[in-house]
Amino acid sequence: MILVQWSCEVPPEKLEDFIKFAREKLKPLYESHYCKRYELFMPMEVKKYFSYQFTQKKNKYTEQMVFKDLENFEEFLEANEKDIRTREIIEKYIKKFNVSSCGFTILNQKV
């Protein structure tokens, strides 16, 4: 199983609209293109638990997607590149919500 995480910041004033967009557009879109499960995580509160921890911003979100394997994830990427409707939604996502400070991670389950 492959776990893909994509984290970005969205301006605080666009946060509620982004959450709605993720629920209504991104989740159904991704789950119809090879993604087994799509989830959106937001920080619950700004709080430090460890002395060395950086304070987490409330507008930094993490999208998490689960795929069967790396080949399945690559098929997802390829399908999204070819599908005009998908490209339009993703372009809207990037432009409308001014995402910034993005990070991308692929994790491979070894259990």
Buried (B, 14 or more C-beta within 10 A) or exposed (E): EBBBBBBBBBEEEBBEEBBEBBEEBBBEBBBEBBBEEBEBEBBEEEEEEEEEEEEBEBBBBBBBBBBEEEEBBEBBEEEBEEBEEBEEBBEEBEEEBEBEEEEEEEEEEEE
